Amino acid sequence: MWNQRPLNTAGPDPFGLAPKKNGEGKLSAESVKCPTCGSNIVYEPELGSMMCRNCGNIYSPDTMESRGSLGISKEHDYMGDSDVSGDDKKRHEIVCNSCGATLIADENTMSTMCPFCGSPALITRRMTREFKPDYIIPFKIDKDQAKTIAKNWLNTRSYVPWGFKNKCRLTNMTALYVPFWLLDCVVHSEMGGTGKNGGRALEVNAKMAYHVKGVPFDASVKIANKLMEAIEPYDYKDMVRFESKYLQGFYADKYDQVPTDITNRIVRRIDKFSRDEIGLISHRYQEFEVRSEKNLTWMSDASVKYCLLPVWFMTVEFEGSTYQFAINGQTGEASGQVPTTSTADKLYSIGKITDSVWKFIPVALCLLIPVIMFIISFNSSFTGSMEQAPLMLALSVIEPILVVLTVAFFAVIYICKYLSKKVREKADKSNDYDEDPGLDSYLDSTKPADIDVKETELRFAHLVTDGEGNLYGARTVR
């Protein structure tokens, strides 16, 4: 039928069937160019914007107005192969053959173990590219202080195996400058939904805009992102322009991710904070239903800086396994993962009986004894024999005891199952990385934060009932 339907060339062409005029065609990705550098640009769903992978500039998808840039500083050719500077000629690279990590150190600093994987298979070579951070926060916590902090932090861990706090052995301790991208931007969030207060129904549209400054995102794939977030925040009052002297006696990691590679991490963190903040508006209403299509978060005036931040990495060994944690080299904040006690597993193994056929055995015994007693008494009524009297007496004593034991049995295994779940939840929370501090520490208080909430009263049907609750009509309420 559709093939026989004539094509209306005068109207709109929703299926793209109308013949094209010379030079006319669909807009393709290759035809959209970056206004700054002329490279192809693509739509990034995470950002809700068009982004140039070459220069990092981002634009509004509707108007192509600039929304800032996730590109690295034009002052330095971070990705280039420029000649190694005089300062960098005094440094060397330490490469791990096991995990591929590359560390930068001065000529007097050597390493015997990789701080990431613990491997001693290290190779030292000359610098292959100039090392060009913009800023650095120098170490404030020395080695002895870091050891004390580590010991105190380990003592606060709960639900760890017996003897872990006393028997774990520190096998490696490295002071490392970790590469970070620091993000400045304006965050815009929108939320829509329907709120109800009493007999009123309101369409709610909320918009919020706020400024953040220096939100850190680690630029190394070898380091757990959650671990670096857990030891935040840093105090940027101590941040200074990078100078070679700060690297003496320390290691520095080389970045292997640029900001345009981590847009999903950037937006996910910002969006989480924005949703929590703008979601507080829903508390104004007795009932609130969010419309997901109205929940949007996007950035403008974005810019990034390349900075080295100080971190102490420590590795401890316990019963043949190694565990790594980190300490903020400026503030002393510590976090990491430690082993969890096996108590929860033992409790769970007991409670697991409730999911097996074994639980029916005591129940079957409790039911079998009355059946046996009935058969014995039935036979005795016909034979008149009293030989079964001792057996009946014994069974009558065993029956209540068995019932009590069966109830206790089920109580124990259900309690074990419940406790194992609770212990495991608390242990996982206690022994995992700490929560990131959100964006409260990075809000730019020197610039205004705006929030606008608009409410539109909706028309809805109010049901009219009699005194007994019977519906007999409805009326429209504005």
C-alpha positions as CSV (number, residue, x, y, z in Angstrom):
1,M,0.0,0.0,0.0
2,W,2.8,2.4,0.9
3,N,4.6,1.7,-2.4
4,Q,1.5,2.6,-4.3
5,R,0.9,5.8,-2.4
6,P,1.9,8.9,-4.5
7,L,4.7,11.1,-3.1
8,N,3.6,14.6,-2.2
9,T,6.6,16.6,-3.2
10,A,5.0,19.9,-2.2
11,G,4.7,19.0,1.5
12,P,7.4,18.1,4.0
13,D,9.6,15.1,3.3
14,P,9.8,13.1,6.6
15,F,11.2,9.9,5.0
16,G,13.8,11.6,2.8
17,L,12.3,10.3,-0.4
18,A,12.0,13.6,-2.3
19,P,14.6,14.1,-5.1
20,K,17.5,16.3,-3.9
21,K,18.4,19.5,-5.6
22,N,21.9,20.2,-6.6
23,G,24.1,20.7,-3.6
24,E,21.3,19.7,-1.2
25,G,21.8,16.8,1.2
26,K,21.5,15.6,4.8
27,L,23.8,17.2,7.4
28,S,26.6,14.8,8.1
29,A,29.1,14.8,10.9
30,E,31.9,15.6,8.4
31,S,30.1,18.8,7.5
32,V,30.0,20.2,11.0
33,K,33.3,21.9,11.8
34,C,34.7,23.4,14.9
35,P,34.5,27.2,14.7
36,T,37.9,27.4,16.5
37,C,40.2,24.9,14.8
38,G,38.1,23.6,11.8
39,S,38.2,20.0,12.9
40,N,35.1,17.7,12.9
41,I,32.9,17.9,15.9
42,V,30.5,15.4,17.4
43,Y,27.6,15.4,19.8
44,E,28.6,14.2,23.3
45,P,25.5,12.8,25.0
46,E,27.2,13.0,28.5
47,L,27.8,16.7,28.0
48,G,24.6,17.5,26.1
49,S,26.8,19.5,23.8
50,M,28.9,19.4,20.6
51,M,32.6,18.8,21.3
52,C,35.7,19.0,19.3
53,R,38.1,16.1,20.0
54,N,41.0,18.1,18.6
55,C,40.9,21.3,20.7
56,G,38.4,20.3,23.4
57,N,36.0,23.2,22.8
58,I,32.4,22.5,23.5
59,Y,29.4,24.3,22.0
60,S,25.6,24.5,22.4
61,P,24.0,22.0,20.0
62,D,21.3,24.5,19.0
63,T,23.1,27.7,18.6
64,M,26.8,26.6,18.4
65,E,27.6,29.2,21.1
66,S,30.7,28.4,23.1
67,R,30.2,26.6,26.4
68,G,33.9,26.7,27.3
69,S,36.5,24.0,26.7
70,L,37.8,20.7,28.1
71,G,41.0,21.2,26.0
72,I,44.3,21.5,27.7
73,S,46.2,24.8,28.1
74,K,47.4,26.4,25.0
75,E,50.5,27.6,26.9
76,H,51.9,24.1,26.8
77,D,51.9,21.4,24.1
78,Y,51.3,18.6,26.5
79,M,50.7,16.1,23.7
80,G,53.6,17.2,21.5
81,D,57.1,15.9,21.1
82,S,59.0,19.1,21.8
83,D,62.6,18.9,22.9
84,V,63.3,17.9,26.5
85,S,64.1,21.0,28.5
86,G,67.3,21.4,30.6
87,D,65.5,20.6,33.8
88,D,64.0,17.5,32.3
89,K,67.4,16.3,31.1
90,K,68.3,16.0,34.8
91,R,65.3,13.6,35.3
92,H,64.7,10.0,34.2
93,E,61.7,7.7,33.7
94,I,61.1,4.6,35.7
95,V,59.0,2.1,33.7
96,C,57.3,-0.9,35.3
97,N,57.6,-4.0,33.1
98,S,54.6,-5.6,34.8
99,C,51.8,-2.9,34.7
100,G,53.3,-0.4,32.3
101,A,53.4,2.5,34.9
102,T,55.8,5.3,34.1
103,L,57.2,7.5,36.9
104,I,59.2,10.6,36.7
105,A,62.1,11.2,39.2
106,D,65.1,13.3,39.6
107,E,68.6,11.9,38.8
108,N,69.2,11.0,42.5
109,T,65.9,9.3,43.1
110,M,65.6,5.6,42.3
111,S,62.9,3.0,42.9
112,T,63.1,-0.6,43.8
113,M,59.3,-1.4,43.6
114,C,56.4,-0.2,41.6
115,P,54.0,1.8,43.8
116,F,51.0,0.5,41.7
117,C,51.5,-3.2,41.4
118,G,54.4,-3.9,43.8
119,S,56.6,-5.4,41.1
120,P,60.4,-5.0,41.3
121,A,60.7,-5.4,37.5
122,L,61.6,-1.7,36.8
123,I,63.6,-0.1,34.0
124,T,65.2,3.3,34.1
125,R,65.5,5.3,30.9
126,R,66.1,8.9,29.8
127,M,63.1,11.2,29.5
128,T,61.3,10.9,26.2
129,R,59.0,13.9,26.5
130,E,59.0,17.2,28.3
131,F,57.3,17.1,31.7
132,K,55.0,20.2,31.8
133,P,52.5,20.5,34.6
134,D,51.0,23.9,35.2
135,Y,50.6,23.8,39.0
136,I,51.6,21.7,42.0
137,I,50.7,21.4,45.6
138,P,53.9,20.4,47.5
139,F,54.0,17.6,50.1
140,K,53.2,18.7,53.7
141,I,53.1,15.2,55.3
142,D,56.5,13.5,55.7
143,K,57.2,9.8,55.8
144,D,57.0,9.5,59.6
145,Q,53.7,11.4,59.8
146,A,52.3,9.3,57.0
147,K,53.2,6.1,58.9
148,T,51.5,7.4,62.0
149,I,48.4,8.4,60.1
150,A,48.4,4.9,58.4
151,K,48.6,3.1,61.7
152,N,45.8,5.2,63.3
153,W,43.6,4.8,60.2
154,L,44.1,1.0,60.2
155,N,43.1,0.9,63.9
156,T,39.7,2.6,63.0
157,R,38.8,-0.2,60.6
158,S,36.0,-2.5,61.7
159,Y,35.0,-6.0,60.6
160,V,38.6,-7.0,59.7
161,P,40.1,-10.5,60.3
162,W,41.4,-11.3,63.7
163,G,45.0,-10.1,64.1
164,F,45.0,-7.9,60.9
165,K,45.7,-4.7,62.8
166,N,48.7,-6.2,64.6
167,K,50.1,-8.6,62.1
168,C,49.8,-6.7,58.8
169,R,53.2,-5.7,57.5
170,L,54.0,-2.5,55.6
171,T,55.9,-3.6,52.5
172,N,56.0,-0.5,50.3
173,M,55.6,3.3,50.9
174,T,55.9,5.8,48.0
175,A,55.4,9.5,47.9
176,L,53.9,10.2,44.5
177,Y,52.7,13.4,42.7
178,V,49.5,12.3,40.9
179,P,48.4,14.1,37.7
180,F,45.0,15.8,38.0
181,W,42.9,17.9,35.7
182,L,41.2,20.7,37.7
183,L,37.8,21.7,36.3
184,D,36.2,25.2,36.5
185,C,32.8,25.6,35.1
186,V,29.2,26.9,35.6
187,V,26.8,24.0,36.2
188,H,23.2,24.3,35.0
189,S,20.5,21.9,36.2
190,E,16.8,21.6,35.4
191,M,14.2,19.5,37.0
192,G,10.5,19.1,36.2
193,G,7.7,17.2,37.8
194,T,4.3,17.3,39.4
195,G,3.9,18.2,43.1
196,K,0.8,17.8,45.2
197,N,-0.1,19.6,48.4
198,G,-3.5,18.8,49.9
199,G,-6.0,19.3,47.1
200,R,-3.7,21.3,44.8
201,A,-1.7,19.8,41.9
202,L,1.2,21.9,40.6
203,E,3.5,21.5,37.6
204,V,6.9,22.3,38.9
205,N,9.9,23.5,36.8
206,A,13.1,24.3,38.6
207,K,16.4,25.7,37.3
208,M,19.6,26.0,39.1
209,A,23.0,27.5,38.2
210,Y,26.2,27.5,40.3
211,H,29.9,27.9,39.8
212,V,32.5,25.2,40.8
213,K,36.3,25.8,40.8
214,G,39.1,23.2,40.9
215,V,37.1,20.0,40.8
216,P,39.8,17.3,40.6
217,F,39.8,14.4,38.2
218,D,42.9,12.1,38.3
219,A,44.5,11.6,34.9
220,S,46.0,8.2,35.5
221,V,44.2,4.9,34.4
222,K,46.4,2.9,36.9
223,I,44.9,4.6,40.0
224,A,41.4,3.9,41.3
225,N,39.3,6.9,40.7
226,K,37.3,6.2,43.9
227,L,40.5,6.1,45.9
228,M,41.6,9.5,44.8
229,E,38.1,11.0,45.4
230,A,38.0,9.4,48.9
231,I,41.1,11.4,50.1
232,E,39.8,14.8,48.9
233,P,39.6,17.7,49.3
234,Y,42.8,19.6,48.8
235,D,43.4,23.1,49.9
236,Y,44.3,25.1,46.8
237,K,45.7,27.9,48.9
238,D,49.0,26.0,48.8
239,M,48.9,25.5,45.0
240,V,51.9,27.1,43.2
241,R,53.3,27.3,39.7
242,F,55.2,24.1,38.9
243,E,58.9,24.3,39.5
244,S,61.5,21.5,39.3
245,K,62.6,21.8,42.9
246,Y,59.4,20.3,44.2
247,L,60.2,17.0,42.6
248,Q,63.5,16.4,44.4
249,G,63.2,13.2,46.4
250,F,59.7,12.4,45.0
251,Y,58.2,10.6,42.1
252,A,55.6,12.0,39.7
253,D,53.2,10.0,37.6
254,K,52.6,10.9,33.9
255,Y,49.0,11.5,32.8
256,D,47.6,9.1,30.3
257,Q,44.0,10.6,30.0
258,V,43.1,14.0,28.7
259,P,39.9,15.7,29.8
260,T,38.1,14.8,26.6
261,D,38.7,11.1,27.5
262,I,36.9,11.4,30.8
263,T,33.7,13.4,30.0
264,N,31.6,10.6,31.4
265,R,33.3,10.8,34.8
266,I,33.1,14.6,34.8
267,V,29.4,14.7,34.0
268,R,28.5,11.8,36.3
269,R,30.0,13.4,39.3
270,I,28.6,16.9,38.6
271,D,25.2,15.4,37.7
272,K,25.0,13.4,41.0
273,F,25.6,16.5,43.1
274,S,23.2,18.6,41.0
275,R,20.4,16.0,41.3
276,D,20.8,15.8,45.1
277,E,20.7,19.6,45.4
278,I,17.9,20.4,43.1
279,G,16.0,17.3,44.4
280,L,15.6,19.1,47.7
281,I,12.9,21.2,46.1
282,S,10.6,18.1,46.0
283,H,10.5,18.2,49.8
284,R,8.2,21.2,49.6
285,Y,5.4,18.9,48.5
286,Q,3.5,16.1,50.1
287,E,3.8,14.1,46.9
288,F,6.2,14.7,44.0
289,E,6.6,12.8,40.7
290,V,9.7,13.6,38.7
291,R,9.6,13.7,34.9
292,S,12.8,12.1,33.8
293,E,12.8,13.9,30.4
294,K,12.9,17.2,32.3
295,N,16.0,16.4,34.3
296,L,19.0,17.9,32.6
297,T,22.5,18.9,33.7
298,W,25.0,20.7,31.5
299,M,28.1,22.9,31.8
300,S,29.2,26.3,30.4
301,D,32.4,28.4,30.7
302,A,34.4,25.2,31.2
303,S,38.1,25.3,31.6
304,V,40.8,22.9,32.9
305,K,44.3,23.2,34.5
306,Y,46.9,20.5,34.8
307,C,48.2,20.0,38.3
308,L,50.2,17.6,40.4
309,L,48.7,16.7,43.8
310,P,50.7,14.9,46.6
311,V,49.7,11.3,47.6
312,W,51.4,8.7,49.8
313,F,50.7,5.2,48.5
314,M,51.2,2.4,51.0
315,T,51.0,-1.4,50.5
316,V,50.5,-3.8,53.4
317,E,50.7,-7.6,53.4
318,F,48.5,-9.9,55.4
319,E,48.3,-13.7,55.1
320,G,49.8,-13.7,51.6
321,S,47.6,-10.9,50.2
322,T,48.5,-7.3,49.6
323,Y,46.2,-4.3,50.2
324,Q,46.8,-0.7,49.1
325,F,45.6,2.5,50.5
326,A,46.5,6.2,50.1
327,I,47.0,9.3,52.2
328,N,46.5,12.9,51.1
329,G,50.1,14.3,51.2
330,Q,48.7,17.7,52.1
331,T,45.9,17.2,54.6
332,G,46.5,13.6,55.9
333,E,43.1,12.2,54.8
334,A,43.4,8.4,54.4
335,S,41.4,5.8,52.6
336,G,41.7,2.4,51.0
337,Q,40.4,-1.1,51.1
338,V,41.2,-3.7,53.8
339,P,40.2,-7.4,54.1
340,T,36.8,-8.3,55.6
341,T,36.3,-10.7,58.4
342,S,35.2,-14.2,57.5
343,T,32.6,-14.1,60.3
344,A,29.9,-13.0,57.9
345,D,30.7,-15.9,55.6
346,K,30.5,-18.4,58.4
347,L,27.2,-17.0,59.6
348,Y,25.9,-17.0,56.0
349,S,26.9,-20.7,55.5
350,I,24.8,-21.5,58.6
351,G,21.9,-19.5,57.5
352,K,22.1,-21.0,54.0
353,I,20.6,-24.2,55.5
354,T,17.2,-22.4,55.2
355,D,17.6,-22.7,51.4
356,S,18.5,-26.4,51.4
357,V,16.5,-29.7,51.9
358,W,18.2,-30.2,55.3
359,K,15.7,-27.9,56.9
360,F,12.9,-30.4,56.3
361,I,14.6,-33.2,58.4
362,P,13.7,-31.8,61.9
363,V,10.2,-30.9,60.6
364,A,9.7,-34.4,59.3
365,L,10.8,-35.9,62.7
366,C,8.3,-33.7,64.5
367,L,5.5,-34.9,62.3
368,L,6.7,-38.6,62.3
369,I,6.5,-39.0,66.1
370,P,2.8,-38.2,66.3
371,V,2.1,-40.6,63.5
372,I,4.0,-43.4,65.2
373,M,2.2,-42.7,68.5
374,F,-1.2,-42.8,66.7
375,I,-0.3,-46.2,65.1
376,I,0.8,-47.7,68.4
377,S,-2.3,-46.5,70.2
378,F,-4.5,-47.7,67.4
379,N,-3.0,-51.2,67.5
380,S,-3.2,-51.2,71.3
381,S,-7.0,-50.5,71.2
382,F,-7.5,-53.7,69.3
383,T,-5.0,-56.0,71.0
384,G,-5.3,-54.6,74.5
385,S,-1.5,-55.0,74.9
386,M,0.3,-52.7,77.3
387,E,3.8,-53.6,76.1
388,Q,3.9,-50.4,74.1
389,A,3.3,-48.2,77.1
390,P,7.0,-47.5,77.8
391,L,7.5,-46.6,74.1
392,M,4.5,-44.3,74.2
393,L,5.9,-42.6,77.3
394,A,9.3,-42.1,75.7
395,L,7.8,-40.7,72.5
396,S,5.5,-38.3,74.5
397,V,8.6,-37.0,76.3
398,I,10.7,-36.7,73.1
399,E,8.0,-35.0,71.0
400,P,7.9,-31.6,72.9
401,I,11.7,-31.6,73.2
402,L,12.1,-32.2,69.5
403,V,9.6,-29.4,68.8
404,V,11.5,-27.0,71.0
405,L,14.8,-28.0,69.3
406,T,13.3,-27.6,65.9
407,V,12.0,-24.1,66.7
408,A,15.4,-23.2,68.1
409,F,17.1,-24.7,65.0
410,F,15.1,-22.5,62.7
411,A,15.6,-19.5,64.9
412,V,19.4,-19.9,64.9
413,I,19.7,-20.3,61.1
414,Y,17.4,-17.4,60.4
415,I,19.2,-15.2,62.9
416,C,22.5,-16.2,61.3
417,K,21.2,-15.4,57.9
418,Y,20.0,-12.0,59.0
419,L,23.2,-11.2,61.0
420,S,25.4,-12.3,58.1
421,K,23.6,-9.8,55.8
422,K,23.9,-7.0,58.3
423,V,27.6,-7.7,59.1
424,R,28.4,-7.9,55.4
425,E,26.7,-4.6,54.6
426,K,28.5,-2.8,57.5
427,A,31.8,-4.5,56.7
428,D,31.6,-3.6,53.0
429,K,30.8,0.0,53.9
430,S,33.5,0.2,56.6
431,N,36.3,-1.5,54.6
432,D,35.6,0.1,51.2
433,Y,36.7,3.5,50.0
434,D,35.2,6.5,51.7
435,E,32.6,8.5,49.9
436,D,33.8,11.4,47.8
437,P,33.1,14.8,49.4
438,G,30.7,15.9,46.7
439,L,31.2,19.4,45.3
440,D,30.6,21.4,48.4
441,S,34.4,21.9,48.8
442,Y,34.6,23.3,45.3
443,L,31.7,25.7,45.1
444,D,32.9,29.2,44.1
445,S,31.5,31.4,46.8
446,T,32.8,34.6,45.0
447,K,30.2,34.1,42.3
448,P,26.4,33.9,42.7
449,A,24.3,30.7,42.7
450,D,20.8,31.1,41.2
451,I,17.8,28.9,41.7
452,D,14.4,29.6,40.1
453,V,11.3,27.5,40.8
454,K,8.1,28.0,38.7
455,E,4.8,26.5,39.7
456,T,1.7,26.2,37.5
457,E,-1.5,25.1,39.0
458,L,-3.1,22.2,37.1
459,R,-6.7,21.4,36.4
460,F,-7.7,18.1,37.8
461,A,-10.9,16.2,38.7
462,H,-11.9,16.2,42.4
463,L,-13.9,13.1,43.3
464,V,-17.1,13.8,45.3
465,T,-18.2,11.2,47.7
466,D,-21.0,10.9,50.2
467,G,-20.6,10.4,54.0
468,E,-20.1,6.7,53.5
469,G,-17.4,7.1,50.9
470,N,-19.6,6.2,47.9
471,L,-18.6,8.1,44.7
472,Y,-21.5,10.0,43.2
473,G,-19.8,12.7,41.0
474,A,-16.7,14.7,40.1
475,R,-16.0,18.3,39.5
476,T,-13.1,20.0,37.8
477,V,-10.9,22.2,40.1
478,R,-8.4,24.7,38.8
